[in-house]
C-alpha cells in the first residue's frame, strides 16, 4: 500500500447473522490489493494461533 490507513482491527470485521465474519465495507475497496490480502492473511493466521494457544492453556488448568 502506498498510504497508511489507521483503523483499529476490531472495526475490520463484523459479525453477520447469515455469515460468521465479514469484512467492513470501508475495506472492501482494498480486497484486490495483494499487500492488503497478505497483511489480512497474517492477521487471521495470528488470531487462529492465539485462539488455539489460549484454548489449550484453558484445558491444561
C-alpha positions as CSV (number, residue, x, y, z in Angstrom):
1,X,0.0,0.0,0.0
2,X,1.2,3.4,-0.7
3,X,-0.8,5.1,2.0
4,X,-1.2,4.1,5.6
5,X,-4.7,3.6,6.8
6,X,-5.1,3.7,10.5
7,X,-8.1,1.6,11.6
8,X,-8.4,-0.4,14.7
9,X,-8.5,-4.1,13.9
10,X,-11.8,-4.5,15.8
11,X,-13.5,-2.4,13.1
12,X,-12.2,-4.5,10.3
13,X,-14.5,-7.4,10.9
14,X,-18.1,-7.5,11.9
15,X,-20.5,-10.4,12.7
16,X,-23.4,-11.1,10.4
17,X,-26.4,-13.2,11.1
18,X,-26.0,-15.3,7.9
19,X,-22.2,-15.3,7.7
20,X,-19.7,-15.8,10.5
21,X,-17.5,-12.9,9.9
22,X,-17.5,-10.2,7.2
23,X,-15.1,-7.5,6.1
24,X,-16.0,-4.0,7.0
25,X,-17.4,-2.1,3.9
26,X,-14.7,0.5,4.2
27,X,-12.1,-2.1,3.5
28,X,-13.8,-3.8,0.5
29,X,-12.1,-1.4,-1.9
30,X,-8.7,-2.9,-0.9
31,X,-9.7,-6.6,-1.4
32,X,-7.8,-7.0,-4.6
33,X,-4.6,-5.3,-3.3
34,X,-2.0,-8.1,-2.8
35,X,-0.3,-6.3,0.1
36,X,-3.7,-5.9,1.9
37,X,-4.5,-9.5,1.3
38,X,-1.2,-10.7,2.6
39,X,-1.5,-8.5,5.7
40,X,-5.0,-9.7,6.5
41,X,-3.9,-13.3,6.0
42,X,-1.2,-12.7,8.6
43,X,-3.8,-11.2,10.9
44,X,-6.2,-14.2,10.5
45,X,-3.3,-16.7,11.0
46,X,-2.2,-14.9,14.1
47,X,-5.7,-14.9,15.6
48,X,-6.1,-18.6,14.8
49,X,-2.8,-19.5,16.5
50,X,-3.7,-17.3,19.5
51,X,-7.2,-18.9,19.8
52,X,-5.8,-22.4,19.9
53,X,-3.0,-21.5,22.2
54,X,-5.4,-19.9,24.7
55,X,-7.8,-22.8,24.3
56,X,-5.0,-25.3,25.1
57,X,-4.0,-23.2,28.1
58,X,-7.5,-23.2,29.5
59,X,-7.7,-27.0,29.1
60,X,-4.5,-27.5,31.0
61,X,-5.8,-25.6,34.0
